[in-house]
Amino acid sequence: MMGIDMIIELGEDIAAIEVKSGKTRDAPSIDEVDKFFKVRRRIKFERSDIHVSEDGIEHYPLFAAGFVRDMEDVWDGPRF
């Protein structure tokens, strides 16, 4: 069963979003969603800094959810 919190349109892309506000950051649904659905971006809002993990998931701090419409451009920053 998928536990994705939202599927939204960001520009021309479809993005799956998961919000993790607790101590547990496990998110198996966001890890697997692209295997079942045609989403181009996977975004996780959590207690972390901005980065893109090796598996392509974009990570943002929780407060950044208020600026989700400003994220239409794909992350083009450095890979950490």
MMTF fields as JSON, N, C-alpha, C and O atoms, coordinates in Angstrom:
{
  "mmtfVersion": "1.0.0",
  "mmtfProducer": "UNKNOWN",
  "numBonds": 319,
  "numAtoms": 320,
  "numGroups": 80,
  "numChains": 1,
  "numModels": 1,
  "chainsPerModel": [1],
  "groupsPerChain": [80],
  "chainIdList": ["A"],
  "bondAtomList": [4, 2, 8, 6, 12, 10, 16, 14, 20, 18, 24, 22, 28, 26, 32, 30, 36, 34, 40, 38, 44, 42, 48, 46, 52, 50, 56, 54, 60, 58, 64, 62, 68, 66, 72, 70, 76, 74, 80, 78, 84, 82, 88, 86, 92, 90, 96, 94, 100, 98, 104, 102, 108, 106, 112, 110, 116, 114, 120, 118, 124, 122, 128, 126, 132, 130, 136, 134, 140, 138, 144, 142, 148, 146, 152, 150, 156, 154, 160, 158, 164, 162, 168, 166, 172, 170, 176, 174, 180, 178, 184, 182, 188, 186, 192, 190, 196, 194, 200, 198, 204, 202, 208, 206, 212, 210, 216, 214, 220, 218, 224, 222, 228, 226, 232, 230, 236, 234, 240, 238, 244, 242, 248, 246, 252, 250, 256, 254, 260, 258, 264, 262, 268, 266, 272, 270, 276, 274, 280, 278, 284, 282, 288, 286, 292, 290, 296, 294, 300, 298, 304, 302, 308, 306, 312, 310, 316, 314],
  "bondOrderList": [1, 1, 1, 1, 1, 1, 1, 1, 1, 1, 1, 1, 1, 1, 1, 1, 1, 1, 1, 1, 1, 1, 1, 1, 1, 1, 1, 1, 1, 1, 1, 1, 1, 1, 1, 1, 1, 1, 1, 1, 1, 1, 1, 1, 1, 1, 1, 1, 1, 1, 1, 1, 1, 1, 1, 1, 1, 1, 1, 1, 1, 1, 1, 1, 1, 1, 1, 1, 1, 1, 1, 1, 1, 1, 1, 1, 1, 1, 1],
  "groupList": [{"groupName": "MET", "atomNameList": ["N", "CA", "C", "O"], "elementList": ["N", "C", "C", "O"], "formalChargeList": [0, 0, 0, 0], "bondAtomList": [1, 0, 2, 1, 3, 2], "bondOrderList": [1, 1, 2], "singleLetterCode": "M", "chemCompType": "L-PEPTIDE LINKING"}, {"groupName": "GLY", "atomNameList": ["N", "CA", "C", "O"], "elementList": ["N", "C", "C", "O"], "formalChargeList": [0, 0, 0, 0], "bondAtomList": [1, 0, 2, 1, 3, 2], "bondOrderList": [1, 1, 2], "singleLetterCode": "G", "chemCompType": "PEPTIDE LINKING"}, {"groupName": "ILE", "atomNameList": ["N", "CA", "C", "O"], "elementList": ["N", "C", "C", "O"], "formalChargeList": [0, 0, 0, 0], "bondAtomList": [1, 0, 2, 1, 3, 2], "bondOrderList": [1, 1, 2], "singleLetterCode": "I", "chemCompType": "L-PEPTIDE LINKING"}, {"groupName": "ASP", "atomNameList": ["N", "CA", "C", "O"], "elementList": ["N", "C", "C", "O"], "formalChargeList": [0, 0, 0, 0], "bondAtomList": [1, 0, 2, 1, 3, 2], "bondOrderList": [1, 1, 2], "singleLetterCode": "D", "chemCompType": "L-PEPTIDE LINKING"}, {"groupName": "GLU", "atomNameList": ["N", "CA", "C", "O"], "elementList": ["N", "C", "C", "O"], "formalChargeList": [0, 0, 0, 0], "bondAtomList": [1, 0, 2, 1, 3, 2], "bondOrderList": [1, 1, 2], "singleLetterCode": "E", "chemCompType": "L-PEPTIDE LINKING"}, {"groupName": "LEU", "atomNameList": ["N", "CA", "C", "O"], "elementList": ["N", "C", "C", "O"], "formalChargeList": [0, 0, 0, 0], "bondAtomList": [1, 0, 2, 1, 3, 2], "bondOrderList": [1, 1, 2], "singleLetterCode": "L", "chemCompType": "L-PEPTIDE LINKING"}, {"groupName": "ALA", "atomNameList": ["N", "CA", "C", "O"], "elementList": ["N", "C", "C", "O"], "formalChargeList": [0, 0, 0, 0], "bondAtomList": [1, 0, 2, 1, 3, 2], "bondOrderList": [1, 1, 2], "singleLetterCode": "A", "chemCompType": "L-PEPTIDE LINKING"}, {"groupName": "VAL", "atomNameList": ["N", "CA", "C", "O"], "elementList": ["N", "C", "C", "O"], "formalChargeList": [0, 0, 0, 0], "bondAtomList": [1, 0, 2, 1, 3, 2], "bondOrderList": [1, 1, 2], "singleLetterCode": "V", "chemCompType": "L-PEPTIDE LINKING"}, {"groupName": "LYS", "atomNameList": ["N", "CA", "C", "O"], "elementList": ["N", "C", "C", "O"], "formalChargeList": [0, 0, 0, 0], "bondAtomList": [1, 0, 2, 1, 3, 2], "bondOrderList": [1, 1, 2], "singleLetterCode": "K", "chemCompType": "L-PEPTIDE LINKING"}, {"groupName": "SER", "atomNameList": ["N", "CA", "C", "O"], "elementList": ["N", "C", "C", "O"], "formalChargeList": [0, 0, 0, 0], "bondAtomList": [1, 0, 2, 1, 3, 2], "bondOrderList": [1, 1, 2], "singleLetterCode": "S", "chemCompType": "L-PEPTIDE LINKING"}, {"groupName": "THR", "atomNameList": ["N", "CA", "C", "O"], "elementList": ["N", "C", "C", "O"], "formalChargeList": [0, 0, 0, 0], "bondAtomList": [1, 0, 2, 1, 3, 2], "bondOrderList": [1, 1, 2], "singleLetterCode": "T", "chemCompType": "L-PEPTIDE LINKING"}, {"groupName": "ARG", "atomNameList": ["N", "CA", "C", "O"], "elementList": ["N", "C", "C", "O"], "formalChargeList": [0, 0, 0, 0], "bondAtomList": [1, 0, 2, 1, 3, 2], "bondOrderList": [1, 1, 2], "singleLetterCode": "R", "chemCompType": "L-PEPTIDE LINKING"}, {"groupName": "PRO", "atomNameList": ["N", "CA", "C", "O"], "elementList": ["N", "C", "C", "O"], "formalChargeList": [0, 0, 0, 0], "bondAtomList": [1, 0, 2, 1, 3, 2], "bondOrderList": [1, 1, 2], "singleLetterCode": "P", "chemCompType": "L-PEPTIDE LINKING"}, {"groupName": "PHE", "atomNameList": ["N", "CA", "C", "O"], "elementList": ["N", "C", "C", "O"], "formalChargeList": [0, 0, 0, 0], "bondAtomList": [1, 0, 2, 1, 3, 2], "bondOrderList": [1, 1, 2], "singleLetterCode": "F", "chemCompType": "L-PEPTIDE LINKING"}, {"groupName": "HIS", "atomNameList": ["N", "CA", "C", "O"], "elementList": ["N", "C", "C", "O"], "formalChargeList": [0, 0, 0, 0], "bondAtomList": [1, 0, 2, 1, 3, 2], "bondOrderList": [1, 1, 2], "singleLetterCode": "H", "chemCompType": "L-PEPTIDE LINKING"}, {"groupName": "TYR", "atomNameList": ["N", "CA", "C", "O"], "elementList": ["N", "C", "C", "O"], "formalChargeList": [0, 0, 0, 0], "bondAtomList": [1, 0, 2, 1, 3, 2], "bondOrderList": [1, 1, 2], "singleLetterCode": "Y", "chemCompType": "L-PEPTIDE LINKING"}, {"groupName": "TRP", "atomNameList": ["N", "CA", "C", "O"], "elementList": ["N", "C", "C", "O"], "formalChargeList": [0, 0, 0, 0], "bondAtomList": [1, 0, 2, 1, 3, 2], "bondOrderList": [1, 1, 2], "singleLetterCode": "W", "chemCompType": "L-PEPTIDE LINKING"}],
  "groupTypeList": [0, 0, 1, 2, 3, 0, 2, 2, 4, 5, 1, 4, 3, 2, 6, 6, 2, 4, 7, 8, 9, 1, 8, 10, 11, 3, 6, 12, 9, 2, 3, 4, 7, 3, 8, 13, 13, 8, 7, 11, 11, 11, 2, 8, 13, 4, 11, 9, 3, 2, 14, 7, 9, 4, 3, 1, 2, 4, 14, 15, 12, 5, 13, 6, 6, 1, 13, 7, 11, 3, 0, 4, 3, 7, 16, 3, 1, 12, 11, 13],
  "groupIdList": [1, 2, 3, 4, 5, 6, 7, 8, 9, 10, 11, 12, 13, 14, 15, 16, 17, 18, 19, 20, 21, 22, 23, 24, 25, 26, 27, 28, 29, 30, 31, 32, 33, 34, 35, 36, 37, 38, 39, 40, 41, 42, 43, 44, 45, 46, 47, 48, 49, 50, 51, 52, 53, 54, 55, 56, 57, 58, 59, 60, 61, 62, 63, 64, 65, 66, 67, 68, 69, 70, 71, 72, 73, 74, 75, 76, 77, 78, 79, 80],
  "secStructList": [7, 7, 7, 7, 7, 3, 3, 3, 3, 3, 6, 6, 3, 3, 3, 3, 3, 3, 3, 7, 7, 1, 1, 7, 7, 7, 7, 2, 2, 2, 2, 2, 2, 2, 2, 2, 1, 7, 7, 1, 3, 3, 3, 3, 3, 3, 1, 1, 7, 1, 3, 3, 7, 6, 6, 1, 7, 3, 3, 3, 3, 4, 4, 4, 4, 4, 4, 4, 4, 4, 4, 7, 1, 7, 7, 7, 1, 7, 7, 7],
  "xCoordList": [0.84, 0.0, 0.891, 1.876, 0.539, 1.311, 0.897, -0.288, 1.884, 1.627, 2.063, 2.518, 1.928, 2.3, 1.287, 0.083, 1.774, 0.879, 0.191, -0.983, 0.9, 0.321, 0.957, 2.119, 0.182, 0.688, 0.267, -0.919, 1.246, 0.922, 1.602, 2.531, 1.115, 1.721, 2.632, 2.197, 3.883, 4.865, 5.392, 6.244, 4.894, 5.262, 4.752, 3.558, 5.662, 5.288, 5.511, 5.268, 5.968, 6.272, 5.171, 4.42, 5.101, 4.252, 5.187, 6.195, 4.837, 5.699, 4.933, 3.784, 5.577, 5.055, 5.7, 6.913, 4.89, 5.389, 5.061, 3.956, 6.044, 5.839, 6.356, 7.406, 5.615, 5.979, 6.28, 5.456, 7.47, 7.888, 8.205, 9.264, 7.296, 7.504, 8.043, 8.464, 8.033, 8.5, 9.964, 10.693, 10.386, 11.781, 12.108, 13.239, 11.118, 11.332, 11.287, 10.299, 12.345, 12.417, 12.221, 12.32, 11.947, 11.707, 10.515, 9.494, 10.652, 9.569, 9.58, 9.939, 9.19, 9.255, 8.388, 8.715, 7.309, 6.443, 7.129, 7.044, 7.801, 8.483, 9.663, 10.048, 10.234, 11.337, 10.863, 11.627, 9.633, 9.121, 8.119, 7.803, 7.616, 6.5, 6.812, 5.92, 8.037, 8.361, 8.379, 8.43, 8.337, 8.25, 6.824, 6.616, 5.846, 4.44, 3.733, 2.777, 4.192, 3.527, 4.555, 5.741, 4.106, 4.992, 5.178, 4.676, 5.885, 6.233, 7.683, 8.534, 7.951, 9.313, 10.105, 11.336, 9.38, 10.073, 9.505, 8.299, 10.401, 10.008, 10.572, 11.779, 9.677, 10.054, 9.671, 8.566, 10.614, 10.329, 10.597, 11.693, 9.579, 9.722, 9.96, 9.18, 11.038, 11.419, 12.33, 12.6, 12.786, 13.744, 15.139, 15.891, 15.472, 16.791, 17.125, 16.318, 18.317, 18.733, 18.325, 17.913, 18.445, 18.136, 19.24, 20.42, 18.84, 19.783, 19.018, 17.816, 19.723, 19.169, 19.975, 21.198, 19.287, 19.984, 20.387, 19.938, 21.226, 21.726, 20.618, 20.785, 19.49, 18.374, 17.467, 16.417, 17.864, 17.133, 16.017, 15.318, 15.831, 14.779, 15.265, 16.366, 14.419, 14.731, 14.271, 13.12, 15.158, 14.854, 14.84, 15.744, 13.808, 13.668, 13.246, 12.605, 13.601, 13.118, 11.604, 11.032, 10.965, 9.506, 8.931, 7.916, 9.57, 9.012, 8.945, 8.153, 9.766, 9.793, 8.505, 8.265, 7.679, 6.4, 5.538, 4.733, 5.699, 4.954, 5.369, 4.684, 6.493, 7.019, 7.037, 7.801, 6.206, 6.244, 6.012, 6.6, 5.195, 4.953, 6.194, 6.299, 7.121, 8.368, 9.383, 10.49, 9.025, 9.931, 9.68, 10.029, 9.08, 8.777, 10.017, 9.979, 11.112, 12.357, 13.013, 13.057, 13.517, 14.185, 15.475, 16.15, 15.814, 17.029, 18.234, 18.466, 18.991, 20.172, 21.436, 22.476, 21.325, 22.456, 23.381, 23.198, 24.364, 25.333, 24.712, 23.759, 25.252, 24.834, 25.665, 26.89, 25.035, 25.743, 25.821, 26.386],
  "yCoordList": [-1.172, 0.0, 1.244, 1.312, 2.214, 3.445, 4.418, 4.575, 5.066, 6.053, 7.439, 8.234, 7.738, 9.046, 10.063, 9.808, 11.219, 12.245, 13.049, 13.395, 13.352, 14.153, 13.799, 13.397, 13.957, 13.932, 15.278, 15.606, 16.057, 17.383, 17.587, 16.868, 18.582, 18.997, 20.181, 21.191, 20.045, 21.13, 21.478, 20.773, 22.55, 22.872, 21.778, 21.477, 21.181, 20.088, 18.717, 17.696, 18.684, 17.427, 17.033, 17.875, 15.743, 15.22, 14.845, 14.168, 15.293, 15.04, 14.306, 14.635, 13.309, 12.608, 13.247, 13.455, 13.557, 14.243, 13.429, 12.909, 13.337, 12.7, 13.662, 14.283, 13.776, 14.652, 13.786, 12.967, 13.971, 13.217, 14.214, 14.842, 14.356, 15.349, 14.749, 15.483, 13.45, 12.804, 12.437, 12.872, 11.642, 11.21, 10.161, 10.089, 9.347, 8.3, 8.909, 9.538, 8.721, 9.288, 8.24, 8.548, 7.01, 5.967, 6.355, 6.815, 6.168, 6.504, 5.51, 5.868, 4.266, 3.257, 3.592, 3.193, 4.306, 4.637, 5.582, 5.38, 6.599, 7.549, 6.878, 7.27, 5.87, 5.126, 4.297, 4.075, 3.847, 2.904, 3.486, 2.828, 4.672, 5.19, 5.246, 5.005, 5.553, 5.665, 4.317, 4.272, 3.225, 1.901, 1.574, 0.698, 2.28, 1.99, 3.103, 2.841, 4.33, 5.476, 6.332, 6.306, 7.073, 7.91, 9.274, 10.28, 9.306, 10.573, 10.877, 9.988, 12.12, 12.496, 12.987, 12.957, 13.442, 13.969, 13.342, 13.125, 13.053, 12.549, 13.523, 13.763, 14.081, 15.12, 14.688, 14.2, 14.878, 14.558, 15.798, 16.359, 16.222, 17.305, 16.659, 15.817, 17.06, 16.423, 17.36, 18.482, 16.896, 17.661, 17.422, 16.591, 18.155, 18.002, 19.254, 20.176, 19.262, 20.326, 19.968, 18.842, 20.931, 20.694, 19.853, 20.192, 18.749, 17.918, 16.936, 16.733, 16.335, 15.268, 14.023, 14.012, 12.975, 11.736, 10.974, 11.292, 9.982, 9.204, 8.562, 8.333, 8.273, 7.65, 8.683, 8.324, 9.953, 10.99, 11.672, 12.518, 11.328, 11.96, 13.327, 13.466, 14.337, 15.691, 15.842, 15.542, 16.304, 16.474, 17.961, 18.701, 18.389, 19.786, 19.855, 18.931, 20.949, 21.119, 21.325, 21.756, 21.013, 21.078, 22.427, 22.473, 23.534, 24.849, 25.114, 25.944, 24.416, 24.631, 24.185, 24.55, 23.409, 22.982, 24.193, 24.131, 25.278, 26.493, 27.154, 28.049, 26.714, 27.292, 26.285, 26.437, 25.267, 24.171, 24.667, 24.111, 25.669, 26.178, 26.851, 27.002, 27.249, 27.839, 26.771, 27.101, 25.511, 24.409, 23.811, 22.657, 24.583, 24.039, 23.634, 22.689, 24.338, 23.968, 22.824, 22.819, 21.865, 20.711, 21.173, 22.073, 20.557, 20.876, 20.775, 19.733, 21.86, 21.836, 22.153, 22.499, 22.032, 22.304, 21.114, 20.113, 21.23, 20.138, 18.903, 19.003, 17.763, 16.499, 16.313, 16.429, 16.031, 15.845, 14.392, 14.047],
  "zCoordList": [0.0, 0.0, 0.0, 0.735, -0.822, -0.933, 0.156, 0.45, 0.748, 1.796, 1.36, 2.182, 0.078, -0.446, 0.064, 0.046, 0.519, 1.053, -0.037, 0.1, -1.115, -2.195, -3.528, -3.597, -4.568, -5.938, -6.52, -6.543, -6.992, -7.519, -8.865, -9.234, -9.58, -10.826, -10.527, -9.974, -10.895, -10.739, -12.119, -12.66, -12.683, -14.06, -14.97, -14.988, -15.728, -16.629, -16.003, -16.646, -14.766, -14.089, -13.103, -12.611, -12.834, -11.774, -10.626, -10.828, -9.421, -8.258, -7.179, -6.881, -6.596, -5.423, -4.207, -4.177, -3.204, -2.011, -0.776, -0.618, 0.087, 1.388, 2.463, 2.297, 3.557, 4.664, 5.875, 6.283, 6.451, 7.625, 8.73, 8.722, 9.673, 10.729, 12.021, 12.914, 12.129, 13.352, 13.297, 12.406, 14.246, 14.321, 13.271, 12.79, 12.914, 11.922, 10.527, 10.146, 9.782, 8.437, 7.354, 6.167, 7.751, 6.761, 5.908, 6.419, 4.618, 3.69, 2.537, 1.416, 2.801, 1.744, 0.534, -0.584, 0.733, -0.4, -1.372, -2.583, -0.878, -1.761, -2.454, -3.555, -1.808, -2.419, -3.613, -4.552, -3.585, -4.58, -5.571, -6.562, -5.346, -6.139, -7.63, -8.444, -8.009, -9.422, -10.138, -11.367, -9.388, -10.004, -10.446, -11.286, -9.879, -10.161, -10.928, -11.658, -10.77, -11.389, -12.123, -11.795, -13.096, -13.893, -13.244, -13.745, -12.154, -11.512, -11.872, -11.858, -12.189, -12.558, -11.358, -11.355, -10.334, -9.16, -7.905, -7.786, -6.966, -5.658, -4.632, -4.58, -3.815, -2.867, -1.465, -1.226, -0.531, 0.868, 1.715, 1.685, 2.473, 3.435, 4.794, 5.238, 5.442, 6.698, 7.482, 7.055, 8.603, 9.411, 8.853, 9.363, 7.807, 7.19, 6.402, 6.285, 5.872, 4.981, 3.553, 3.276, 2.663, 1.26, 0.642, 0.728, 0.017, -0.714, -1.587, -1.412, -2.52, -3.347, -3.033, -3.174, -2.608, -2.257, -3.523, -4.624, -3.345, -4.478, -5.302, -6.5, -4.667, -5.385, -6.068, -6.601, -6.054, -6.777, -6.01, -6.569, -4.747, -3.951, -3.489, -2.957, -3.703, -3.266, -1.819, -1.5, -0.944, 0.475, 0.801, 0.412, 1.516, 1.903, 3.365, 3.867, 4.062, 5.439, 5.43, 4.429, 6.553, 6.643, 6.222, 5.528, 6.634, 6.323, 4.819, 4.372, 4.039, 2.595, 1.913, 0.763, 2.594, 2.007, 1.654, 0.725, 2.38, 2.084, 0.787, 0.292, 0.232, -0.994, -2.133, -3.086, -2.043, -3.012, -4.439, -5.367, -4.65, -6.002, -6.59, -7.807, -5.745, -6.23, -6.626, -7.051, -6.494, -6.793, -8.171, -8.416, -9.071, -10.388, -11.157, -11.944, -10.939, -11.601, -10.854, -9.624, -11.59, -10.984, -10.32, -10.82, -9.199, -8.457, -9.395, -10.009, -9.501, -10.34, -9.535, -10.096, -8.239, -7.364, -7.275, -7.968, -6.427, -6.283, -5.641, -4.867, -5.964, -5.353, -4.086, -4.135, -2.978, -1.716, -1.348, -0.31]
}
